[in-house]
Amino acid sequence: MQALANKQTEILNQAMQGMQDAAKSLMGGGGAADAGKQGEVIRKGFEKTLTNMKELADMTQHAQSEAMTRITQRANNQMQEIKALVTPK
């Protein structure tokens, strides 16, 4: 979960930097922004967002799977401990 939070922070920082860079690029000539250039910036931003969302989903799935494995393992250990306590010696 910590890795997921770190990745979310990284993605947010990249997005903010990307927006700043895009704004500078679009207005670089000092005049009105070119519609084709705007479309390209939007397309690239959308593709990057989709990639980031997939990566976060994969990380979340991995974290949940790992957590369930540990919970199951701990439950099995506790069952073994309970069996050992109730088994006559």
C-alpha positions in Angstrom: 0.0 0.0 0.0 2.9 2.3 0.7 4.2 1.7 -2.8 0.8 2.5 -4.2 0.7 5.8 -2.3 4.2 6.7 -3.5 3.2 5.9 -7.1 0.1 8.1 -6.8 2.3 10.9 -5.5 4.7 10.4 -8.4 1.9 10.4 -11.0 0.4 13.6 -9.5 3.8 15.3 -9.7 4.3 14.2 -13.3 0.8 15.4 -14.2 1.4 18.8 -12.7 4.7 19.1 -14.5 3.1 17.9 -17.7 0.4 20.5 -17.5 3.0 23.2 -16.9 5.1 22.0 -19.9 2.0 21.8 -22.1 0.9 25.3 -21.2 4.3 26.7 -22.0 4.5 24.7 -25.2 1.1 25.8 -26.4 1.7 29.5 -25.7 5.4 29.4 -26.6 5.0 31.6 -29.7 3.2 34.3 -27.7 0.1 34.0 -29.9 -3.0 31.9 -29.9 -2.4 28.2 -29.5 -2.6 26.0 -32.6 -5.6 23.7 -32.6 -3.6 20.8 -33.9 -1.0 21.2 -31.2 -3.7 21.4 -28.6 -5.2 18.2 -29.9 -1.8 16.4 -29.8 -1.2 17.6 -26.2 -4.6 16.4 -25.1 -4.1 13.0 -26.8 -0.7 12.5 -25.2 -2.2 13.5 -21.8 -5.1 11.1 -22.2 -2.7 8.2 -23.2 -0.5 8.9 -20.2 -3.5 9.0 -17.9 -4.7 5.6 -19.2 -1.2 4.1 -18.7 -1.0 5.5 -15.1 -4.5 4.2 -14.3 -3.6 0.7 -15.5 -0.3 0.7 -13.5 -2.2 1.8 -10.3 -4.8 -0.9 -10.9 -2.1 -3.5 -11.3 -0.4 -2.3 -8.1 -3.6 -2.3 -6.2 -4.5 -5.8 -7.4 -1.0 -7.0 -6.3 -1.3 -5.4 -2.9 -4.7 -6.9 -2.3 -3.5 -10.3 -3.4 -0.5 -10.1 -1.1 -2.7 -9.0 1.8 -5.2 -11.9 1.3 -2.3 -14.4 1.1 -1.0 -13.1 4.4 -4.4 -13.1 6.0 -5.1 -16.6 4.9 -1.7 -17.8 6.1 -2.2 -16.2 9.5 -5.7 -17.8 9.8 -4.2 -21.2 8.9 -1.5 -20.7 11.6 -4.1 -19.8 14.2 -6.2 -22.8 13.3 -3.2 -25.0 13.8 -2.5 -23.3 17.2 -6.1 -23.9 18.2 -6.0 -27.5 17.2 -2.8 -28.0 19.2 -4.5 -26.5 22.3 -7.6 -28.7 22.1 -5.9 -31.9 21.2 -5.4 -34.1 24.3 -1.8 -34.9 25.1 
